[in-house]
């Protein structure tokens, strides 16, 4: 039976479909050609920093590059490729095949371009379907692309958010079509979200549930049980296969606990959508953005598409209730603010007093974007200079070595030039073993070979740091036998630090924030007295 028969009747106060309801939202519409031409121009602009630097300074990016190299090559003596239907595979499925046609560095940057394109394009399309007209308003999504989540390097999640926005547009657009076709298409979208990232799949599920709340309530009040049952069935069938995969694979390898951070942190996380490198400018941009939304809302000039209003509320409430840690996933609630703001933009249509006023808002937003990109370009070029110097030391290592990593306990935080994961590039550049590669069961399709996994577990990077920079006797006792199984050790993430003289270490490469020592293999170095 077609979905048209499942929609609530117009005489019950609900719109017959999203475009008809949105026609009342009243903002000036524009042709698709103008919108997508502007989209292409802005895409060119926002990708300039990606291609003007050797290595984008995203916190986890070097780790991703190293893993992608191993996937392309099928593993090596230290790491094995172990494919499973894991909910974190967007890069892993896309970049290695692309790397067969071009250099891996370029393929990985093209994936970042895909992330930007999916997010901005999904926002535009969802706004078109939800409001019934092409508008410049959803181009505001470009202001949010360089957010804190992106700078952390959580690109699989952001890729999935782009798919979720486009998938929601597809779900609404296919409402008049046959049920089986809608279920098939939405099932593909749900699977793509799942394989991109589990949190992106959760966001998609919340949005789709919210979309169906209003007509379901109407059918419930009208006691239309058959229609309500069919609606629930049509909604739920797209989530069956991802649920089976989740229960069959991911949960059996999940580790950790569920924990909550201080609730006041939720307010700071909302700011993360604009948080880059210049705190004063970023706060000003965020304040202007909130003032625009607040003024439009207060004056009732910001109309929301009826069906997506429920989705906005459900996602926001989920954010407030979400813990910061769920088993193996950290910063879970950190990820939702960017998705929520994109959904809000996609679901709304402003009514500005005059065309001149709307033009002024557009020029102001465009100026903010250009200045933000200029700041990003400046910082990224500075990072490039640091990275090129660090990579000189990595490239000087012999091939096939085992490189230990020492980082301070407080090194896992966002800085303008993150170097914590730079040592893992020795995997791709020198065919080395580096224990800090992301190779967690149930999260990545890469695993350390058994003996090297035991070596990585024997001494974490924080223990190496404590021992090498003057730890106590117990730490040194545990450290030295493990260190002898490595060939080199890199100290990174703690700034310039003087390592106490040690005949078991030889200076190899030294920079203010990146040092490499050669391990002297001597039986006497396996004990504290050595």
FENCORFEN-V117937 format. One record per residue. N is the residue number from 1. PSI is psi in whole degrees, 0 to 359 (* if undefined). Layout:
BEGIN
[[N PSI] [N PSI]]
END
This chain:
BEGIN
[[1 139] [2 157] [3 337] [4 328] [5 348] [6 351] [7 149] [8 150] [9 147] [10 330] [11 0] [12 8] [13 2] [14 146] [15 150] [16 327] [17 170] [18 312] [19 320] [20 319] [21 321] [22 343] [23 339] [24 359] [25 339] [26 355] [27 156] [28 136] [29 162] [30 154] [31 154] [32 325] [33 316] [34 318] [35 310] [36 334] [37 318] [38 321] [39 313] [40 319] [41 314] [42 325] [43 318] [44 319] [45 313] [46 344] [47 357] [48 311] [49 329] [50 321] [51 355] [52 358] [53 155] [54 317] [55 108] [56 130] [57 61] [58 136] [59 309] [60 358] [61 314] [62 324] [63 320] [64 316] [65 317] [66 316] [67 318] [68 326] [69 315] [70 321] [71 321] [72 323] [73 356] [74 22] [75 182] [76 200] [77 339] [78 332] [79 144] [80 144] [81 127] [82 93] [83 134] [84 158] [85 70] [86 150] [87 55] [88 49] [89 10] [90 303] [91 317] [92 332] [93 336] [94 314] [95 312] [96 317] [97 321] [98 325] [99 346] [100 345] [101 346] [102 169] [103 147] [104 320] [105 318] [106 319] [107 321] [108 323] [109 324] [110 328] [111 321] [112 323] [113 320] [114 320] [115 310] [116 315] [117 319] [118 318] [119 308] [120 316] [121 320] [122 322] [123 317] [124 313] [125 318] [126 321] [127 321] [128 314] [129 321] [130 325] [131 348] [132 10] [133 154] [134 129] [135 153] [136 340] [137 312] [138 351] [139 349] [140 339] [141 331] [142 331] [143 339] [144 1] [145 318] [146 72] [147 177] [148 325] [149 321] [150 317] [151 333] [152 338] [153 22] [154 61] [155 332] [156 318] [157 313] [158 323] [159 315] [160 326] [161 320] [162 318] [163 320] [164 319] [165 314] [166 323] [167 325] [168 319] [169 319] [170 320] [171 317] [172 320] [173 329] [174 5] [175 323] [176 353] [177 179] [178 145] [179 317] [180 323] [181 320] [182 318] [183 318] [184 311] [185 316] [186 330] [187 323] [188 316] [189 315] [190 319] [191 318] [192 318] [193 316] [194 312] [195 338] [196 305] [197 141] [198 321] [199 325] [200 321] [201 318] [202 318] [203 315] [204 316] [205 317] [206 318] [207 315] [208 320] [209 316] [210 322] [211 326] [212 358] [213 311] [214 308] [215 328] [216 321] [217 319] [218 315] [219 326] [220 314] [221 328] [222 2] [223 36] [224 75] [225 323] [226 314] [227 319] [228 318] [229 319] [230 322] [231 315] [232 320] [233 315] [234 320] [235 314] [236 335] [237 331] [238 340] [239 0] [240 307] [241 314] [242 323] [243 319] [244 315] [245 317] [246 312] [247 332] [248 330] [249 302] [250 317] [251 335] [252 347] [253 0] [254 142] [255 167] [256 197] [257 180] [258 127] [259 157] [260 139] [261 177] [262 136] [263 330] [264 340] [265 339] [266 322] [267 319] [268 325] [269 331] [270 323] [271 342] [272 341] [273 341] [274 358] [275 109] [276 255] [277 334] [278 102] [279 318] [280 312] [281 320] [282 320] [283 320] [284 317] [285 316] [286 319] [287 317] [288 320] [289 313] [290 322] [291 320] [292 312] [293 318] [294 316] [295 316] [296 320] [297 317] [298 323] [299 7] [300 38] [301 359] [302 94] [303 138] [304 140] [305 130] [306 314] [307 329] [308 349] [309 319] [310 321] [311 318] [312 316] [313 316] [314 317] [315 319] [316 317] [317 323] [318 322] [319 316] [320 327] [321 349] [322 135] [323 167] [324 341] [325 126] [326 102] [327 242] [328 353] [329 125] [330 157] [331 40] [332 312] [333 339] [334 333] [335 339] [336 328] [337 316] [338 319] [339 321] [340 316] [341 321] [342 319] [343 320] [344 315] [345 316] [346 334] [347 358] [348 161] [349 112] [350 155] [351 99] [352 152] [353 317] [354 165] [355 324] [356 320] [357 315] [358 320] [359 319] [360 319] [361 318] [362 319] [363 321] [364 315] [365 319] [366 320] [367 318] [368 317] [369 316] [370 317] [371 317] [372 316] [373 326] [374 318] [375 315] [376 315] [377 318] [378 312] [379 319] [380 326] [381 323] [382 318] [383 323] [384 320] [385 319] [386 314] [387 320] [388 322] [389 317] [390 318] [391 335] [392 319] [393 319] [394 318] [395 343] [396 349] [397 146] [398 157] [399 145] [400 15] [401 168] [402 119] [403 110] [404 159] [405 134] [406 122] [407 150] [408 160] [409 332] [410 20] [411 341] [412 77] [413 159] [414 125] [415 168] [416 329] [417 81] [418 131] [419 358] [420 320] [421 6] [422 320] [423 333] [424 345] [425 347] [426 338] [427 313] [428 331] [429 333] [430 11] [431 42] [432 168] [433 125] [434 120] [435 348] [436 8] [437 139] [438 108] [439 54] [440 134] [441 134] [442 0] [443 324] [444 151] [445 28] [446 138] [447 144] [448 144] [449 150] [450 312] [451 325] [452 332] [453 320] [454 322] [455 318] [456 323] [457 340] [458 329] [459 108] [460 164] [461 326] [462 327] [463 319] [464 317] [465 312] [466 318] [467 318] [468 335] [469 14] [470 38] [471 175] [472 177] [473 320] [474 319] [475 318] [476 322] [477 319] [478 329] [479 313] [480 315] [481 326] [482 317] [483 328] [484 343] [485 356] [486 166] [487 328] [488 162] [489 133] [490 131] [491 123] [492 152] [493 359] [494 13] [495 189] [496 123] [497 139] [498 119] [499 126] [500 145] [501 135] [502 119] [503 351] [504 357] [505 139] [506 134] [507 133] [508 315] [509 135] [510 124] [511 166] [512 329] [513 11] [514 116] [515 144] [516 132] [517 142] [518 137] [519 125] [520 117] [521 103] [522 132] [523 330] [524 343] [525 358] [526 7] [527 157] [528 330] [529 345] [530 *]]
END
